[in-house]
Amino acid sequence: MNAVRSDAETFDAIVVGAGLAGMLTALELRPRRVALVSYGSLGQWTSSAWAQGGIAAAVGDDDSPALHAADTVAAGAGLVERRVAARLAADAPHAIERVAALGVRFDREDAHYALGREGAHSRRRILRAGGDATGAELVRAIALAVHASADIVCYEDSRALDVVLDAGGAVAGLTLRVAGDVRTFSAPCVVLATGGLGGLYRFTTNPTSSRGAGIAIAARAGARLADLEFVQFHPTALDVAADPLPLVSEAVRGEGAVLVDARGSLVMAGVDAALDLAPRDVVARRVFALRQANERVYLDARHVAPDNFPERFPTVFDACMRYGIDPRHEPIPIVPAAHYHMGGVAVDLADRTNVPGLYACGEVAATGVHGANRLASNSLLESVVYPERIARDVAARTFARVVRPAATRAYAAPVPGSDAEWRSLRDAMYAGVGVERNEAGLSVAIERLNAIGDASPSDDVREAAVVGALVAHAALRRRESRGSHMRTDHPERSIAERHRSYSTLADARSA
Ligand SMILES: Cc1cc2nc3c(=O)[nH]c(=O)nc-3n(C[C@H](O)[C@H](O)[C@H](O)COP(=O)(O)OP(=O)(O)OC[C@H]3O[C@@H](n4cnc5c(N)ncnc54)[C@H](O)[C@@H]3O)c2cc1C
């Protein structure tokens, strides 16, 4: 057992996660003294750094926050919180200016931002940087700003374990594993910015370390979770022997690439009026169904940007060439992969959870803005909008000056999960809690997840199994198909189910 060191450091706030949401929150909290905790170095193993397409904001002359909010509501299949969408869209232009002031170099055309268009956006409103390397540019500039800040103490190569509460149930600090020790830092507020959970699935575009740790930490502290069943699968991850899988951005289809089978037949014909630009979930289901029937599916981009594909899509081109696929001369093999989690830790309009002093932002938060399906490029946006709000809320609240963590539990020395355990867990999630679900498949997945968790000596595997089971139970309870959640045994949308869903830790083992 690791004893918890008692020489507790004291901070004004602790932020867990050094992707876009976490780093920006730490910056916005200045001049408060902040601890920033992350698995790797700043920006390493984050979805933020891998984001390609861009970030949505109504900054064009023909656009408005009201139009942006309306598109967000339409994409969310009846479950978007309208007030939340309106505020996100309204705050977007200002948030873009704030990150630009931190040194982010967005692509420009003349004096204006270059604006792209993506599926389900009614206007050109996608800002990008470095062509298709938007996330990398955001992370580069913001990590530099964090490193330059004397108020932020970075604990890289560390792992948050548990939020520590005081006797009244409010946040008093965080227990973390840092440099081989388990330590407890004191702080009256903790912000979880731990990203998504794609790493729970056999095929994912996320860092494999994105396994919903923030959901587990929040749930153990008594926080409410929301909308867990809604996992967005990207239809066009590169189908190669890699883990995670490189993403082939939707922008390639936006420029005319089409999905074909091994014989070259168009696979979206007759499926949706928008053909290859149909909503992500529709395309993902079609590709999944063909693969279930042992068909391979390809993205044919041979006619796209014929003169400058490598310059127009540098990230996609490099990824393909790394695996010996030249997209200029051959179709790109693709597979649907877990990409984005709409659900997470339930927060209110101020990003507060129901645990006093505990906040969540970025992908781990469930604000209600995405409903059952995220509008493309709204996730980087929420990661840049919410940090300022959290900082304002923290500044306006009176927290106890001295917080006293209640006793913390002892932690066993870390045992990594074995390859076989991770494979079984991730296969169970992809097969039973994936693109298509039904009662029998979900029940099998829950049994397998429980069995894997119960048998494992690894805290990591046990935690991942609990998060997976929470997602599966939420999917089992929603007896309808809506947005990203497709139940083959309940294929219709149900008016009775038109509500958000909520879970707590106890639901991981519910009957
Ligand atoms: C390939 C790809 C392309 C994408 N493209 C776009 C796009 O074009 N536009 C868009 O809007 N969105 C896009 N997304 C989604 C978007 O990138 C993410 O939703 C967003 O970046 C999430 O940011 P975040 O800060 O919440 O999490 P992340 O960037 O994933 O960061 C999570 C952080 O939490 C840390 N962490 C987690 N658990 C712990 C723990 N227990 N202890 C310590 N640290 C922990 C990790 O180390 C990491 O630092 C894309 C996603 C992927 C994977």
PDBQT file of the ligand as one rigid body, heavy atoms in Angstrom, charges set to zero:
ROOT
HETATM    1  C1  LIG A 601      -8.745  12.903 -33.887  1.00  0.00    +0.000 C 
HETATM    2  C2  LIG A 601      -9.711  13.906 -33.330  1.00  0.00    +0.000 A 
HETATM    3  C3  LIG A 601     -10.115  14.987 -34.100  1.00  0.00    +0.000 A 
HETATM    4  C4  LIG A 601     -11.004  15.927 -33.587  1.00  0.00    +0.000 A 
HETATM    5  N1  LIG A 601     -11.334  17.022 -34.340  1.00  0.00    +0.000 NA
HETATM    6  C5  LIG A 601     -12.130  17.982 -33.799  1.00  0.00    +0.000 A 
HETATM    7  C6  LIG A 601     -12.400  19.189 -34.509  1.00  0.00    +0.000 A 
HETATM    8  O1  LIG A 601     -11.915  19.408 -35.614  1.00  0.00    +0.000 OA
HETATM    9  N2  LIG A 601     -13.209  20.119 -33.908  1.00  0.00    +0.000 N 
HETATM   10  C7  LIG A 601     -13.749  19.932 -32.674  1.00  0.00    +0.000 A 
HETATM   11  O2  LIG A 601     -14.463  20.810 -32.188  1.00  0.00    +0.000 OA
HETATM   12  N3  LIG A 601     -13.481  18.808 -31.978  1.00  0.00    +0.000 NA
HETATM   13  C8  LIG A 601     -12.686  17.846 -32.492  1.00  0.00    +0.000 A 
HETATM   14  N4  LIG A 601     -12.418  16.720 -31.772  1.00  0.00    +0.000 N 
HETATM   15  C9  LIG A 601     -12.907  16.634 -30.385  1.00  0.00    +0.000 C 
HETATM   16  C10 LIG A 601     -12.073  17.559 -29.487  1.00  0.00    +0.000 C 
HETATM   17  O3  LIG A 601     -10.725  17.471 -29.880  1.00  0.00    +0.000 OA
HETATM   18  C11 LIG A 601     -12.190  17.180 -28.024  1.00  0.00    +0.000 C 
HETATM   19  O4  LIG A 601     -13.527  17.051 -27.646  1.00  0.00    +0.000 OA
HETATM   20  C12 LIG A 601     -11.561  18.255 -27.122  1.00  0.00    +0.000 C 
HETATM   21  O5  LIG A 601     -10.273  18.572 -27.570  1.00  0.00    +0.000 OA
HETATM   22  C13 LIG A 601     -11.506  17.757 -25.689  1.00  0.00    +0.000 C 
HETATM   23  O6  LIG A 601     -10.665  18.605 -24.949  1.00  0.00    +0.000 OA
HETATM   24  P1  LIG A 601     -10.461  18.343 -23.416  1.00  0.00    +0.000 P 
HETATM   25  O7  LIG A 601      -9.500  19.382 -22.943  1.00  0.00    +0.000 OA
HETATM   26  O8  LIG A 601     -11.774  18.231 -22.765  1.00  0.00    +0.000 OA
HETATM   27  O9  LIG A 601      -9.797  16.867 -23.337  1.00  0.00    +0.000 OA
HETATM   28  P2  LIG A 601      -8.399  16.355 -23.878  1.00  0.00    +0.000 P 
HETATM   29  O10 LIG A 601      -7.829  17.269 -24.868  1.00  0.00    +0.000 OA
HETATM   30  O11 LIG A 601      -8.564  14.945 -24.302  1.00  0.00    +0.000 OA
HETATM   31  O12 LIG A 601      -7.450  16.383 -22.595  1.00  0.00    +0.000 OA
HETATM   32  C14 LIG A 601      -7.692  15.527 -21.496  1.00  0.00    +0.000 C 
HETATM   33  C15 LIG A 601      -6.571  15.686 -20.469  1.00  0.00    +0.000 C 
HETATM   34  O13 LIG A 601      -6.946  15.024 -19.272  1.00  0.00    +0.000 OA
HETATM   35  C16 LIG A 601      -5.823  14.323 -18.760  1.00  0.00    +0.000 C 
HETATM   36  N5  LIG A 601      -6.332  13.288 -17.846  1.00  0.00    +0.000 N 
HETATM   37  C17 LIG A 601      -7.384  12.451 -18.019  1.00  0.00    +0.000 A 
HETATM   38  N6  LIG A 601      -7.557  11.716 -16.900  1.00  0.00    +0.000 NA
HETATM   39  C18 LIG A 601      -6.605  12.083 -16.033  1.00  0.00    +0.000 A 
HETATM   40  C19 LIG A 601      -6.247  11.693 -14.709  1.00  0.00    +0.000 A 
HETATM   41  N7  LIG A 601      -6.938  10.751 -14.010  1.00  0.00    +0.000 N 
HETATM   42  N8  LIG A 601      -5.183  12.260 -14.115  1.00  0.00    +0.000 NA
HETATM   43  C20 LIG A 601      -4.460  13.207 -14.768  1.00  0.00    +0.000 A 
HETATM   44  N9  LIG A 601      -4.740  13.640 -16.014  1.00  0.00    +0.000 NA
HETATM   45  C21 LIG A 601      -5.810  13.077 -16.626  1.00  0.00    +0.000 A 
HETATM   46  C22 LIG A 601      -5.095  13.844 -19.989  1.00  0.00    +0.000 C 
HETATM   47  O14 LIG A 601      -3.760  13.557 -19.643  1.00  0.00    +0.000 OA
HETATM   48  C23 LIG A 601      -5.226  15.089 -20.874  1.00  0.00    +0.000 C 
HETATM   49  O15 LIG A 601      -4.208  15.995 -20.513  1.00  0.00    +0.000 OA
HETATM   50  C24 LIG A 601     -11.529  15.767 -32.272  1.00  0.00    +0.000 A 
HETATM   51  C25 LIG A 601     -11.143  14.669 -31.510  1.00  0.00    +0.000 A 
HETATM   52  C26 LIG A 601     -10.238  13.744 -32.023  1.00  0.00    +0.000 A 
HETATM   53  C27 LIG A 601      -9.823  12.579 -31.165  1.00  0.00    +0.000 C 
ENDROOT
TORSDOF 0
